Amino acid sequence: MVPGSSPGGPIKFEGTDGMAEKLDYQVMAKTLMGAVNESVTGFLKVKSDKDPTIVTKVQYAKDKLDISTYGEFIDGSYISVIYFYHHEGDKGSKRYCGMFILYVNTAAIHFLVRTFGYKNATEAGEAKVADAVAEFNSNIAGLFKKSLNGMGYPELVFSAPLKFKGFADSLDFPKGQNNFHRITAYVWGQTLTMDVILAI
């Protein structure tokens, strides 16, 4: 068991070998959960139903990611994708070192748009809903970025958020071994799902 965690706790590790690795992943996981909590309470101005949960694992990435294969996110869900770069030069040449993906399902969208002053998603319209999801994603990613320097990461550069509805096929993906985290936040009686991927 990882020190500081407990059976059935919010942090789960899959496919991570070695205690030192797990300790590093635990710090990353707690930092991510802190950013999500801060964004929910500060940006959305609501109280979470319960603490976020997170699953952390190491995976060997291909060079493309087909989000449409994630069945729970293809039925009208909105998706926002932000890429991470080590510096501006990498941004120009699209040399990604990570990505942050936010999925908001149709049930949660109903509540999210109210945060932006709309009665419902129909009143907001698809473009404004996509903007709202992207803005929320940018807020979480920005809070997370502030904590990365203290974890030994350089000052990363972010892309503008990409916006999708229903599916996002063949996204460019950081190649090689990656530190993968799936965070689930619980708010409005719904779930919000985020994937954070950083090259190791």
C-alpha positions as CSV (number, residue, x, y, z in Angstrom):
1,M,0.0,0.0,0.0
2,V,1.2,3.5,-0.8
3,P,2.1,5.5,2.4
4,G,-0.6,8.0,3.2
5,S,-3.3,6.1,1.2
6,S,-5.9,3.7,2.4
7,P,-7.7,0.7,0.9
8,G,-10.6,2.0,-1.2
9,G,-9.3,5.6,-1.0
10,P,-9.5,8.2,-3.7
11,I,-6.1,7.4,-5.3
12,K,-5.6,4.1,-7.2
13,F,-2.5,3.0,-8.9
14,E,-2.4,0.6,-11.9
15,G,0.7,-0.8,-13.6
16,T,3.2,1.3,-11.6
17,D,6.2,-0.6,-10.4
18,G,8.4,0.5,-7.5
19,M,7.7,2.5,-4.4
20,A,9.6,5.6,-5.6
21,E,7.5,5.7,-8.7
22,K,4.3,5.4,-6.7
23,L,5.3,8.2,-4.3
24,D,5.9,10.5,-7.3
25,Y,2.6,9.6,-8.7
26,Q,0.9,10.2,-5.4
27,V,2.3,13.7,-5.3
28,M,1.1,14.3,-8.8
29,A,-2.4,12.8,-8.1
30,K,-2.9,14.9,-5.0
31,T,-1.8,18.1,-6.9
32,L,-4.3,17.3,-9.6
33,M,-7.1,16.7,-7.1
34,G,-6.3,20.0,-5.4
35,A,-6.5,21.9,-8.7
36,V,-9.9,20.2,-9.5
37,N,-11.2,21.0,-6.1
38,E,-10.1,24.6,-6.3
39,S,-11.6,25.1,-9.7
40,V,-14.9,23.6,-8.7
41,T,-15.2,25.8,-5.6
42,G,-13.6,28.9,-7.0
43,F,-14.6,28.9,-10.7
44,L,-17.9,27.0,-10.7
45,K,-18.7,28.3,-7.2
46,V,-20.3,25.1,-6.0
47,K,-19.4,22.5,-3.4
48,S,-18.4,19.1,-4.5
49,D,-20.6,16.2,-3.6
50,K,-17.5,14.4,-2.4
51,D,-13.8,14.4,-3.0
52,P,-12.5,13.7,-6.5
53,T,-11.1,10.2,-7.2
54,I,-8.2,9.4,-9.4
55,V,-6.7,6.4,-11.1
56,T,-3.0,6.7,-12.0
57,K,-1.1,4.4,-14.3
58,V,1.9,4.2,-16.7
59,Q,1.1,3.5,-20.3
60,Y,3.1,3.4,-23.5
61,A,1.3,5.8,-25.9
62,K,0.8,5.5,-29.6
63,D,1.0,8.7,-31.6
64,K,-2.8,9.1,-31.9
65,L,-5.6,9.1,-29.5
66,D,-9.2,8.2,-30.5
67,I,-11.5,9.6,-27.8
68,S,-14.5,8.3,-29.7
69,T,-13.6,4.9,-28.4
70,Y,-14.5,6.0,-24.9
71,G,-18.2,5.0,-25.1
72,E,-19.4,7.0,-22.1
73,F,-18.3,10.3,-23.8
74,I,-19.8,10.1,-27.3
75,D,-23.5,10.8,-26.7
76,G,-23.6,14.5,-27.1
77,S,-20.7,15.1,-24.6
78,Y,-18.5,18.1,-24.9
79,I,-14.7,17.6,-24.9
80,S,-12.0,20.2,-24.4
81,V,-8.3,19.4,-25.1
82,I,-5.3,21.4,-24.0
83,Y,-1.7,20.4,-25.0
84,F,1.4,21.0,-22.9
85,Y,4.8,22.1,-24.3
86,H,8.1,22.5,-22.7
87,H,8.6,26.0,-24.3
88,E,7.2,28.2,-27.1
89,G,9.6,26.6,-29.6
90,D,8.0,23.2,-29.0
91,K,4.6,24.8,-29.4
92,G,5.4,26.0,-32.9
93,S,6.7,22.6,-34.0
94,K,3.9,20.7,-32.1
95,R,6.2,18.8,-29.9
96,Y,3.8,17.9,-27.2
97,C,4.9,16.8,-23.7
98,G,1.4,16.2,-22.4
99,M,-2.3,17.0,-22.6
100,F,-5.3,17.8,-20.4
101,I,-8.7,16.5,-21.6
102,L,-12.0,17.4,-20.0
103,Y,-15.2,15.5,-20.8
104,V,-18.6,16.9,-19.8
105,N,-21.6,14.7,-20.4
106,T,-25.0,16.0,-21.4
107,A,-26.4,15.8,-17.8
108,A,-23.6,17.9,-16.4
109,I,-23.7,20.4,-19.2
110,H,-27.2,21.4,-18.0
111,F,-25.6,22.6,-14.7
112,L,-22.4,24.0,-16.2
113,V,-24.1,26.5,-18.5
114,R,-26.0,27.9,-15.5
115,T,-22.6,29.0,-14.1
116,F,-22.3,31.2,-17.1
117,G,-25.7,32.7,-16.8
118,Y,-27.7,30.6,-19.2
119,K,-31.0,28.8,-18.3
120,N,-30.0,25.7,-20.3
121,A,-27.8,24.4,-23.1
122,T,-30.4,25.2,-25.7
123,E,-30.4,28.9,-24.8
124,A,-26.6,29.0,-24.7
125,G,-26.2,27.2,-28.1
126,E,-23.5,24.8,-29.0
127,A,-20.7,27.4,-29.5
128,K,-21.2,29.0,-26.1
129,V,-21.5,25.6,-24.4
130,A,-18.2,24.5,-26.0
131,D,-16.6,27.8,-24.9
132,A,-17.8,27.2,-21.3
133,V,-16.3,23.7,-21.2
134,A,-13.0,25.1,-22.7
135,E,-12.9,27.9,-20.1
136,F,-13.5,25.5,-17.2
137,N,-10.7,23.2,-18.6
138,S,-8.3,26.2,-18.9
139,N,-9.0,27.1,-15.3
140,I,-8.2,23.6,-14.0
141,A,-5.1,23.3,-16.2
142,G,-3.9,26.8,-15.1
143,L,-4.2,25.9,-11.4
144,F,-2.4,22.7,-12.0
145,K,0.4,24.4,-13.9
146,K,1.1,26.7,-10.9
147,S,1.9,23.6,-8.9
148,L,4.1,21.9,-11.4
149,N,7.3,24.0,-10.7
150,G,7.3,22.8,-7.2
151,M,7.3,19.2,-8.5
152,G,10.4,19.7,-10.6
153,Y,8.6,20.5,-13.9
154,P,9.7,23.5,-16.0
155,E,7.3,26.4,-16.7
156,L,5.1,24.6,-19.3
157,V,3.4,26.4,-22.2
158,F,-0.2,25.5,-22.9
159,S,-2.1,25.5,-26.2
160,A,-5.4,27.2,-26.6
161,P,-8.2,24.7,-25.8
162,L,-9.5,22.6,-28.6
163,K,-13.3,22.1,-28.6
164,F,-15.3,19.0,-29.7
165,K,-18.7,17.6,-29.4
166,G,-19.5,13.9,-29.3
167,F,-16.1,12.7,-30.5
168,A,-12.6,13.7,-31.2
169,D,-10.8,11.3,-33.5
170,S,-7.0,10.9,-34.1
171,L,-5.8,13.6,-31.7
172,D,-2.0,13.9,-31.7
173,F,-0.7,12.3,-28.6
174,P,2.7,12.5,-26.7
175,K,4.6,9.5,-27.8
176,G,6.4,7.0,-25.5
177,Q,5.9,6.2,-21.9
178,N,3.4,8.4,-20.2
179,N,2.2,9.2,-16.7
180,F,-1.6,8.9,-17.1
181,H,-4.2,10.1,-14.6
182,R,-8.0,9.9,-14.9
183,I,-9.7,12.2,-12.4
184,T,-13.4,12.1,-11.6
185,A,-15.0,15.0,-9.9
186,Y,-18.5,14.7,-8.3
187,V,-20.6,17.8,-8.5
188,W,-24.3,18.6,-9.1
189,G,-25.1,14.9,-8.5
190,Q,-23.1,14.3,-11.8
191,T,-19.6,13.3,-12.7
192,L,-16.9,15.3,-14.5
193,T,-14.1,13.4,-16.0
194,M,-10.6,14.6,-16.8
195,D,-7.5,12.8,-18.3
196,V,-4.1,14.2,-17.7
197,I,-1.1,12.8,-19.6
198,L,2.5,13.8,-19.0
199,A,5.5,12.2,-20.7
200,I,7.9,10.7,-18.2
